[in-house]
Amino acid sequence: MKKLRLTAVSYLNTKPFIYGIFRTAFSEHIELSLDIPSVCAQKLRNGDADLALSPVAIIPELPQAHLVSDYCIGAVGAVKTVCIYSEKPLQEINRLYLDFHSKTSATLAPILCREYWGIRPEFLQATEGFEQRIGGDTAGLVIGDRAIGLERQFPFVYDLGEAWLQWTGLPFVFAAWLSVRPLEEEFVIRFNSALQSGIARIPELTKILPHIPGFDVEAYFRQNISYELDEAKWLGLNRFLGYLPGFEHSALHRDLPSVVGLHTD
């Protein structure tokens, strides 16, 4: 197989995928870079990556979006690392910083504000260090590893994965393995096998990861992040994409039948 260029999210929640890839011979078939989610999306759009673990909110911007894996970064309830932090309750928030690391979370937060919480704060484009500017009636959406432990600094924390489930009754998909063209079947099968291997080795992986004080990494992998792109997540994904301008279901493809019975019809 020809080596393909992969870009994956550099966060803790992606470690099981990376572990599976490099614990198998599959690593010989790829060139892997680790980036923040927005850069993963940019590389896919620009043709600098053949396959990306990308925020799903970019799907309407792609000429075609091919889901090439039965695995994703998803949540069935509280995700723990995609939260709005505030010194005041939601109803008293006037401004909300939107984390620049991922378009999915920055798109989901305004949808929840408008459709679920019934609030209309001013949305602020965040820049590096914006977490230090959260205070008073200005809240902030913080995602990824920077959110770990942040709940101890603010009296009000609103988990977007939990809010989505409470509102829709569905899980949420934050990022998925996307390509803009069909990939070879052999590659996709071996890729999925490598990811599955990493998920199966979570107990082994957690023993070699650095200790994070006050944070249970294995519980995070098993209880907060939900990796299987099952039928419920497929429904949640399409529900979310339906709120985005320009989304056409016909442009979203699944290259292989899923082992968990997903259908794209």
HELIX and SHEET records of a PDB file:
HELIX    1   1 LEU A   12  THR A   14  5                                   3    
HELIX    2   2 LYS A   15  PHE A   22  1                                   8    
HELIX    3   3 ALA A   25  HIS A   29  5                                   5    
HELIX    4   4 PRO A   37  ASN A   46  1                                  10    
HELIX    5   5 VAL A   56  GLU A   61  5                                   6    
HELIX    6   6 LEU A   90  GLU A   92  5                                   3    
HELIX    7   7 LYS A  103  ILE A  111  1                                   9    
HELIX    8   8 LEU A  112  TRP A  117  3                                   6    
HELIX    9   9 PHE A  130  ARG A  133  5                                   4    
HELIX   10  10 GLY A  144  ALA A  147  5                                   4    
HELIX   11  11 LEU A  150  ARG A  152  5                                   3    
HELIX   12  12 LEU A  160  THR A  168  1                                   9    
HELIX   13  13 GLU A  185  ALA A  200  1                                  16    
HELIX   14  14 ILE A  202  ILE A  208  1                                   7    
HELIX   15  15 VAL A  217  ALA A  219  1                                   3    
HELIX   16  16 TYR A  220  ASN A  224  3                                   5    
HELIX   17  17 GLU A  231  LEU A  241  1                                  11    
HELIX   18  18 HIS A  249  ALA A  251  5                                   3    
SHEET    1   A 6 ILE A  30  ASP A  35  0                                        
SHEET    2   A 6 LEU A   4  VAL A   9  1                                        
SHEET    3   A 6 LEU A  51  PRO A  55  1                                        
SHEET    4   A 6 PHE A 172  SER A 179 -1                                        
SHEET    5   A 6 ALA A  65  ALA A  75 -1                                        
SHEET    6   A 6 SER A 226  GLU A 228 -1                                        
SHEET    1   B 6 ILE A  30  ASP A  35  0                                        
SHEET    2   B 6 LEU A   4  VAL A   9  1                                        
SHEET    3   B 6 LEU A  51  PRO A  55  1                                        
SHEET    4   B 6 PHE A 172  SER A 179 -1                                        
SHEET    5   B 6 ALA A  65  ALA A  75 -1                                        
SHEET    6   B 6 LEU A 252  ARG A 254  1                                        
SHEET    1   C 5 GLU A 122  GLN A 125  0                                        
SHEET    2   C 5 ARG A  95  LEU A  98  1                                        
SHEET    3   C 5 THR A 138  ILE A 143  1                                        
SHEET    4   C 5 VAL A  82  SER A  86 -1                                        
SHEET    5   C 5 PHE A 156  ASP A 159 -1                                        
END                                                                             
